[in-house]
Amino acid sequence: MEGMLYKWTNYLSGWQPRWFILAGGILSYYDSQEDTWKGCKGSIKMAVCEIQVHNSDNTRMELIIPGEQHFYLKAANAAERQRWLVALGSSKACLTDSRTKKEKEISENTESLKKKVSELRLYCDLLLHQVNNLKESAQFNQSNPTDIEIKHHHQSSYSCTRRNEPNNFQNGSTTEEANFKTLARPQSENDYQHLVNSRAESTENMEERMDNSELVAAASEKTDMNVELQPSEFTDEVPDSGEALGDTNATLETENREIQTFFSAMEQRFNDIEFEEENGIPTLPFLESCYAIVPVLDKLGPTVFAPVKLDFVGNIKKINQKYITDSIRFTTLQKIVLYELETDEATVRNSATEALLWLKRGLKFLKGFLEEVNNGEKDIQKALNTSYGRTLRQYHGWVVRGVFALALRAAPFYEGFMAALAVNEGDEQNEAFYEGMKRDLSQYLPAMGKQIEILDALYEEYNLESDEVV
């Protein structure tokens, strides 16, 4: 919704007409409908403000953020005020409901994620346990080959005995069975050695009585048993260990690949810009690099940072409009500024020189914020506030400071911001992603800083800096 409302300014000016626009839960106002392209003069977020009506004047209403902002507004008539009240109230209610729903979803997703992480840790522990068992079994197999051969040999001989001596059963068991059970559970080391020797002698005697075909059959049976017996005979069963190990290898391959971040996937970066002679900054690549970093504001909060983004993009457009008037002449930013100095346009409101002044200030703010994050600050709100205090705050009046204070309150958590900077979903859960982020920012930020320094030197040389507060 948009339209004209009267806003109380001060006792000298009184009520002044302003053009108001309600969009995305933000109520912004401008000098007039024709001046909306210049950027808003102020804004207020409906989700956190109180709406009050005047006791006696049916055309007045007030929007209040306690301790921060207070808008005194007046409509042309009672019907117009009612129309605005309905729109503002609906916007506030929708934002509150959606915020509650989003917080609930985040809480549910967090609990689900914790459960999944716990399950993955359990599966990892089980896998490691089974792998250790396999290793121990393999070592046991190598260190005790005689015992395994004795057992196999005994079983082969036992089969032959049953074929050749079917009448030796007494009380449901044979002498061979009794000896086998004793061998399986020896009472002492001497008993064990005695049974081993007796098994060897018994086997030799048995083989002497067998014909060639029986020896071949026994050898075949022994070979089959050697193939069937694996280290798992001495350990617990290992279900699907091959598949689990395959999954582990796939995970390791994913972790070892070079993970892209938002700053390595950008189409145009400040560190890709090639300077012309005397540190001339190419106009078009510079503006494209500025456009490429705008999504960072969306990742911080597409709604609360909308006024900041609008101002940032507006300054880029103003410079671009100047560039396209004579793209052959204005190949660098320095040429645009020098031309406007010659034609006395540099200090004119909405000139390209003024737009570049505010654009480089905005870049300083983003650079300072990203440096805080890259240096280990995980409180996004604190990082933003630190950078804002060092760069933009001194040029902002209390209204704009209130907008920023509101935006900072809605800043995302560190994990959410990092997830937004991941090119592929889930990359932020990989440790290599954070290493890649440090790598990319270590290249990107110095290049951005160098161009800001060149512009600062240009503006200081020609005394173009301004202490004007907006």
C-alpha positions as CSV (number, residue, x, y, z in Angstrom):
1,M,0.0,0.0,0.0
2,E,1.2,3.6,-0.6
3,G,-0.1,7.1,-0.4
4,M,0.3,10.5,1.1
5,L,0.2,11.1,4.9
6,Y,1.2,14.1,7.0
7,K,4.2,13.6,9.3
8,W,5.0,15.8,12.3
9,T,8.6,17.1,11.8
10,N,9.2,19.8,14.4
11,Y,7.6,22.9,15.9
12,L,9.0,25.1,13.2
13,S,7.8,23.1,10.2
14,G,4.9,21.4,11.8
15,W,3.0,18.8,9.7
16,Q,4.6,18.1,6.3
17,P,3.2,15.9,3.5
18,R,5.3,12.8,2.9
19,W,4.8,9.8,0.5
20,F,4.5,6.6,2.5
21,I,5.0,3.0,1.1
22,L,4.2,-0.1,3.1
23,A,5.9,-3.2,1.6
24,G,7.3,-6.3,3.1
25,G,6.4,-5.3,6.6
26,I,8.4,-2.0,6.3
27,L,6.8,1.4,6.3
28,S,9.1,3.8,4.5
29,Y,8.5,7.5,3.6
30,Y,9.9,9.9,1.0
31,D,9.7,13.6,0.3
32,S,7.3,13.0,-2.5
33,Q,6.1,10.3,-4.9
34,E,8.6,11.6,-7.5
35,D,11.5,11.3,-5.2
36,T,11.1,7.6,-4.3
37,W,14.1,6.8,-6.5
38,K,16.4,8.8,-4.3
39,G,15.9,6.4,-1.4
40,C,13.7,6.7,1.7
41,K,14.2,9.3,4.4
42,G,13.2,6.9,7.1
43,S,11.4,3.6,7.8
44,I,9.9,1.5,10.6
45,K,9.4,-2.2,10.9
46,M,5.8,-3.1,11.7
47,A,6.5,-6.3,13.5
48,V,8.1,-4.6,16.4
49,C,6.2,-1.3,16.6
50,E,3.1,-0.3,18.5
51,I,0.1,1.3,16.7
52,Q,-1.8,4.0,18.6
53,V,-4.7,6.3,17.6
54,H,-5.3,9.8,18.9
55,N,-8.0,10.2,21.6
56,S,-9.7,13.2,20.1
57,D,-8.4,13.6,16.5
58,N,-9.8,10.9,14.2
59,T,-7.2,11.6,11.5
60,R,-4.1,11.0,13.7
61,M,-2.2,7.9,14.6
62,E,1.2,7.1,16.1
63,L,3.8,4.3,15.3
64,I,6.1,3.7,18.3
65,I,9.2,1.5,18.9
66,P,9.8,2.2,22.6
67,G,13.1,4.0,23.2
68,E,14.0,4.2,19.5
69,Q,11.4,5.6,17.0
70,H,8.2,7.6,17.2
71,F,6.2,8.5,14.1
72,Y,3.4,11.1,14.4
73,L,1.2,10.7,11.4
74,K,-2.0,12.3,10.2
75,A,-4.3,11.3,7.3
76,A,-6.4,13.6,5.1
77,N,-9.6,12.3,6.7
78,A,-11.0,9.7,9.1
79,A,-11.7,7.2,6.2
80,E,-8.1,7.5,5.0
81,R,-6.7,6.9,8.5
82,Q,-8.9,3.8,8.8
83,R,-7.6,2.4,5.5
84,W,-4.0,2.8,6.7
85,L,-4.8,1.3,10.2
86,V,-6.2,-1.8,8.5
87,A,-3.2,-2.2,6.3
88,L,-0.6,-1.5,9.0
89,G,-2.4,-3.8,11.5
90,S,-2.7,-6.6,8.9
91,S,1.0,-6.3,8.1
92,K,2.0,-6.4,11.8
93,A,-0.2,-9.5,12.5
94,C,1.1,-11.4,9.4
95,L,4.7,-10.7,10.3
96,T,4.1,-11.8,14.0
97,D,2.4,-15.0,12.9
98,S,5.1,-15.9,10.4
99,R,7.9,-15.1,12.9
100,T,6.3,-17.4,15.5
101,K,5.9,-20.1,12.9
102,K,9.5,-19.7,11.7
103,E,10.8,-19.9,15.3
104,K,8.8,-23.1,15.8
105,E,10.2,-24.6,12.6
106,I,13.7,-23.7,13.6
107,S,13.2,-25.3,17.0
108,E,11.8,-28.5,15.4
109,N,14.6,-28.6,12.8
110,T,17.2,-28.1,15.6
111,E,15.9,-31.1,17.6
112,S,15.7,-33.2,14.5
113,L,19.3,-32.3,13.6
114,K,20.5,-33.2,17.0
115,K,18.8,-36.6,16.8
116,K,20.4,-37.3,13.4
117,V,23.8,-36.2,14.6
118,S,23.5,-38.6,17.6
119,E,22.5,-41.5,15.3
120,L,25.4,-40.8,13.0
121,R,27.8,-40.8,15.9
122,L,26.4,-44.2,17.1
123,Y,26.8,-45.7,13.6
124,C,30.3,-44.4,13.4
125,D,31.2,-46.0,16.8
126,L,29.7,-49.3,15.7
127,L,31.6,-49.2,12.4
128,L,34.9,-48.5,14.2
129,H,34.2,-51.3,16.6
130,Q,33.5,-53.8,13.8
131,V,36.6,-52.7,11.9
132,N,38.8,-53.2,15.0
133,N,37.3,-56.7,15.4
134,L,38.2,-57.5,11.8
135,K,41.8,-56.3,12.4
136,E,42.1,-58.4,15.6
137,S,40.7,-61.5,13.8
138,A,43.2,-61.0,10.9
139,Q,46.0,-60.8,13.4
140,F,44.8,-63.9,15.3
141,N,44.6,-65.8,12.0
142,Q,48.2,-64.9,11.2
143,S,49.6,-65.7,14.6
144,N,47.7,-69.0,15.1
145,P,47.6,-70.7,11.6
146,T,48.3,-74.2,13.1
147,D,45.3,-74.2,15.3
148,I,43.0,-73.4,12.4
149,E,44.6,-76.1,10.2
150,I,44.2,-78.6,13.0
151,K,40.6,-77.8,13.4
152,H,40.0,-78.1,9.6
153,H,42.0,-81.3,9.4
154,H,40.1,-82.8,12.3
155,Q,36.8,-82.0,10.7
156,S,37.9,-83.5,7.4
157,S,39.1,-86.6,9.1
158,Y,35.9,-86.8,11.1
159,S,33.9,-86.9,7.9
160,C,36.0,-89.7,6.5
161,T,35.7,-91.7,9.8
162,R,31.9,-91.6,9.7
163,R,31.9,-92.9,6.1
164,N,34.3,-95.8,6.9
165,E,33.2,-96.6,10.4
166,P,29.4,-96.2,10.6
167,N,29.1,-98.7,13.5
168,N,31.3,-97.0,16.1
169,F,28.4,-95.0,17.7
170,Q,28.0,-95.7,21.4
171,N,25.3,-93.9,23.5
172,G,24.6,-91.4,20.7
173,S,28.2,-90.3,20.2
174,T,31.5,-91.6,18.8
175,T,35.0,-91.6,20.1
176,E,35.9,-89.0,17.4
177,E,33.1,-86.7,18.6
178,A,34.2,-87.0,22.2
179,N,37.8,-86.2,21.2
180,F,36.5,-83.2,19.1
181,K,34.6,-81.8,22.0
182,T,37.6,-82.2,24.3
183,L,39.8,-80.4,21.7
184,A,37.4,-77.6,21.5
185,R,37.5,-77.1,25.2
186,P,41.0,-78.2,26.5
187,Q,41.4,-78.2,30.2
188,S,45.1,-77.3,30.2
189,E,48.0,-76.6,27.8
190,N,49.3,-80.2,28.2
191,D,45.9,-81.6,27.4
192,Y,45.7,-79.4,24.4
193,Q,49.1,-80.5,23.0
194,H,48.3,-84.1,23.7
195,L,45.0,-83.8,21.7
196,V,46.8,-82.1,18.8
197,N,49.4,-84.9,18.6
198,S,46.7,-87.6,18.8
199,R,44.7,-85.8,16.1
200,A,47.8,-85.7,13.8
201,E,48.5,-89.5,14.4
202,S,44.9,-90.4,13.9
203,T,44.8,-88.4,10.6
204,E,47.9,-90.1,9.3
205,N,46.6,-93.6,10.1
206,M,43.3,-92.7,8.5
207,E,44.9,-91.4,5.3
208,E,46.9,-94.7,5.0
209,R,43.6,-96.7,5.0
210,M,42.0,-94.5,2.4
211,D,42.2,-95.1,-1.3
212,N,43.2,-92.4,-3.8
213,S,39.6,-91.3,-4.4
214,E,39.0,-90.9,-0.7
215,L,42.2,-88.8,-0.4
216,V,41.0,-86.6,-3.3
217,A,37.6,-86.2,-1.6
218,A,39.1,-85.4,1.7
219,A,41.5,-82.8,0.2
220,S,38.5,-81.2,-1.6
221,E,36.5,-81.1,1.6
222,K,39.4,-79.5,3.4
223,T,39.9,-76.9,0.7
224,D,36.2,-76.0,0.8
225,M,36.3,-75.6,4.6
226,N,39.4,-73.4,4.3
227,V,37.5,-71.1,1.9
228,E,34.4,-70.9,4.1
229,L,36.2,-70.1,7.3
230,Q,36.9,-66.4,7.5
231,P,38.0,-64.2,10.3
232,S,34.4,-63.6,11.3
233,E,34.5,-67.1,12.7
234,F,36.4,-65.6,15.7
235,T,34.4,-62.4,16.0
236,D,30.9,-61.1,16.1
237,E,29.0,-60.9,12.8
238,V,29.7,-57.7,10.9
239,P,26.6,-56.7,8.9
240,D,27.1,-54.8,5.7
241,S,30.6,-53.7,6.7
242,G,31.6,-53.3,3.0
243,E,28.8,-50.9,2.3
244,A,29.6,-48.9,5.5
245,L,33.2,-48.6,4.5
246,G,32.2,-47.6,1.0
247,D,30.0,-44.9,2.5
248,T,33.0,-43.7,4.6
249,N,35.2,-43.5,1.6
250,A,32.6,-41.5,-0.3
251,T,32.3,-39.1,2.7
252,L,36.1,-38.7,2.8
253,E,36.1,-37.9,-0.9
254,T,33.4,-35.2,-0.4
255,E,35.4,-33.7,2.5
256,N,38.6,-33.6,0.5
257,R,37.2,-31.9,-2.6
258,E,37.6,-28.1,-2.8
259,I,34.3,-26.5,-1.6
260,Q,33.1,-23.3,-3.3
261,T,31.8,-20.4,-1.3
262,F,29.7,-17.4,-2.2
263,F,32.9,-15.4,-2.7
264,S,34.6,-17.9,-5.0
265,A,31.4,-18.4,-7.1
266,M,30.8,-14.7,-7.8
267,E,30.7,-13.8,-11.5
268,Q,32.7,-10.6,-10.9
269,R,35.0,-10.0,-7.9
270,F,37.1,-7.1,-6.8
271,N,40.2,-9.2,-7.0
272,D,39.4,-9.9,-10.7
273,I,39.6,-6.2,-11.6
274,E,42.7,-5.1,-13.6
275,F,43.7,-1.5,-13.0
276,E,44.4,0.9,-15.8
277,E,47.4,3.3,-15.7
278,E,47.9,5.3,-12.6
279,N,45.6,3.0,-10.6
280,G,42.6,3.8,-12.7
281,I,39.6,1.7,-11.5
282,P,37.6,0.5,-14.6
283,T,34.0,1.7,-14.2
284,L,32.0,-1.2,-15.5
285,P,34.0,-4.1,-13.7
286,F,33.8,-2.0,-10.5
287,L,30.0,-1.6,-10.7
288,E,29.6,-5.2,-11.6
289,S,31.6,-6.2,-8.5
290,C,29.5,-3.9,-6.4
291,Y,26.3,-5.6,-7.7
292,A,27.8,-9.0,-7.0
293,I,28.2,-8.3,-3.3
294,V,24.6,-6.9,-2.9
295,P,23.2,-10.5,-2.1
296,V,25.2,-10.4,1.2
297,L,22.6,-7.9,2.4
298,D,19.8,-10.3,1.5
299,K,21.6,-13.0,3.4
300,L,21.7,-10.8,6.5
301,G,18.0,-10.1,6.2
302,P,16.1,-9.3,3.0
303,T,13.4,-7.4,4.9
304,V,15.2,-5.4,7.6
305,F,18.2,-4.6,5.3
306,A,15.9,-3.5,2.4
307,P,16.5,0.2,3.0
308,V,20.3,-0.3,3.2
309,K,20.1,-2.4,0.0
310,L,17.9,0.2,-1.7
311,D,20.4,3.0,-1.0
312,F,23.4,0.8,-2.0
313,V,21.8,-0.2,-5.4
314,G,20.6,3.4,-5.9
315,N,24.1,4.7,-5.8
316,I,25.3,2.0,-8.2
317,K,22.6,3.0,-10.7
318,K,23.5,6.7,-10.5
319,I,27.1,6.0,-11.4
320,N,26.0,3.6,-14.1
321,Q,23.6,6.3,-15.6
322,K,26.6,8.7,-15.8
323,Y,28.7,6.0,-17.4
324,I,26.3,5.1,-20.2
325,T,26.0,8.8,-21.2
326,D,29.6,8.5,-22.6
327,S,31.1,5.0,-22.0
328,I,34.1,5.8,-24.1
329,R,35.1,8.8,-22.0
330,F,34.1,7.4,-18.6
331,T,36.2,4.2,-18.7
332,T,37.4,4.8,-15.1
333,L,35.8,6.1,-11.9
334,Q,38.5,8.8,-11.7
335,K,37.5,10.2,-15.1
336,I,33.9,10.5,-14.0
337,V,34.9,12.4,-10.9
338,L,37.3,14.7,-12.7
339,Y,34.8,15.5,-15.4
340,E,32.2,16.5,-12.8
341,L,34.7,18.6,-11.1
342,E,35.4,20.4,-14.3
343,T,31.7,21.0,-15.0
344,D,30.9,21.9,-11.4
345,E,28.6,18.9,-11.0
346,A,30.6,17.1,-8.3
347,T,28.9,18.8,-5.4
348,V,25.4,18.8,-6.9
349,R,22.9,16.6,-5.2
350,N,22.5,13.1,-6.8
351,S,25.6,13.5,-8.9
352,A,27.8,10.5,-9.7
353,T,30.5,11.9,-7.5
354,E,28.1,12.0,-4.5
355,A,26.8,8.5,-5.3
356,L,30.4,7.1,-5.4
357,L,31.1,8.8,-2.1
358,W,28.2,6.9,-0.4
359,L,28.9,3.7,-2.3
360,K,32.5,3.6,-1.0
361,R,31.2,4.2,2.5
362,G,28.8,1.3,2.1
363,L,31.7,-0.9,0.8
364,K,33.7,0.0,3.9
365,F,30.8,-1.1,6.1
366,L,30.6,-4.5,4.3
367,K,34.3,-4.9,4.3
368,G,34.6,-4.2,8.0
369,F,31.8,-6.6,8.8
370,L,33.3,-9.4,6.7
371,E,36.7,-8.9,8.3
372,E,35.2,-9.2,11.7
373,V,33.6,-12.6,10.7
374,N,36.8,-13.7,9.0
375,N,38.8,-12.9,12.1
376,G,36.6,-15.3,14.2
377,E,33.7,-13.2,15.4
378,K,30.7,-15.5,15.5
379,D,28.2,-13.0,16.8
380,I,26.9,-11.5,13.6
381,Q,25.0,-8.7,15.4
382,K,28.2,-7.7,17.2
383,A,30.3,-7.8,14.0
384,L,27.7,-5.6,12.2
385,N,27.5,-3.1,15.0
386,T,31.3,-2.9,15.2
387,S,31.7,-2.2,11.5
388,Y,28.7,0.2,11.5
389,G,30.2,2.3,14.3
390,R,33.5,2.6,12.5
391,T,32.2,3.5,9.1
392,L,28.6,4.7,8.6
393,R,27.3,5.8,12.0
394,Q,28.9,9.2,12.0
395,Y,27.1,10.1,8.7
396,H,23.6,9.1,9.9
397,G,21.1,11.0,11.9
398,W,18.9,9.5,14.6
399,V,16.3,8.3,12.1
400,V,18.7,6.3,10.0
401,R,20.5,5.0,13.1
402,G,17.1,3.7,14.3
403,V,16.7,1.8,11.0
404,F,20.1,0.3,11.4
405,A,19.5,-0.6,15.1
406,L,16.3,-2.4,14.0
407,A,18.2,-4.2,11.3
408,L,20.9,-5.3,13.7
409,R,18.4,-6.8,16.0
410,A,17.1,-9.1,13.3
411,A,20.6,-10.2,12.2
412,P,20.8,-14.0,11.7
413,F,22.8,-16.4,13.8
414,Y,26.4,-17.3,12.7
415,E,25.4,-20.8,11.5
416,G,22.5,-19.4,9.4
417,F,24.6,-16.8,7.8
418,M,27.3,-19.3,6.9
419,A,24.7,-21.6,5.5
420,A,23.4,-18.8,3.3
421,L,27.0,-18.3,1.9
422,A,27.3,-22.0,0.9
423,V,27.0,-22.7,-2.8
424,N,25.8,-26.2,-2.3
425,E,23.3,-27.1,0.5
426,G,25.0,-28.9,3.4
427,D,28.6,-27.7,2.6
428,E,28.5,-25.5,5.7
429,Q,28.6,-28.8,7.8
430,N,32.0,-29.6,6.3
431,E,35.1,-28.2,8.0
432,A,36.6,-27.6,4.5
433,F,33.9,-25.0,3.9
434,Y,35.2,-22.7,6.7
435,E,38.8,-23.2,5.4
436,G,37.5,-22.2,1.9
437,M,35.7,-19.2,3.3
438,K,38.9,-18.0,5.0
439,R,40.9,-18.6,1.7
440,D,38.3,-16.7,-0.4
441,L,37.9,-13.7,2.0
442,S,41.7,-13.5,2.3
443,Q,41.8,-12.8,-1.4
444,Y,38.6,-10.8,-1.8
445,L,38.9,-8.3,1.1
446,P,42.4,-6.9,0.4
447,A,41.4,-6.3,-3.2
448,M,38.3,-4.5,-2.1
449,G,40.3,-2.5,0.4
450,K,42.8,-1.4,-2.2
451,Q,40.1,0.1,-4.4
452,I,38.5,1.8,-1.4
453,E,41.9,3.3,-0.5
454,I,42.4,4.6,-4.1
455,L,39.0,6.3,-3.9
456,D,39.7,7.8,-0.5
457,A,42.9,9.3,-1.8
458,L,41.0,10.8,-4.8
459,Y,38.3,12.4,-2.6
460,E,40.9,13.7,-0.1
461,E,43.0,15.2,-2.9
462,Y,40.1,17.2,-4.3
463,N,38.4,17.9,-1.0
464,L,35.2,15.9,-1.9
465,E,34.6,14.3,1.5
466,S,31.5,15.5,3.3
467,D,30.4,15.5,6.9
468,E,26.8,15.9,6.0
469,V,24.4,13.8,8.1
470,V,21.4,12.1,6.6
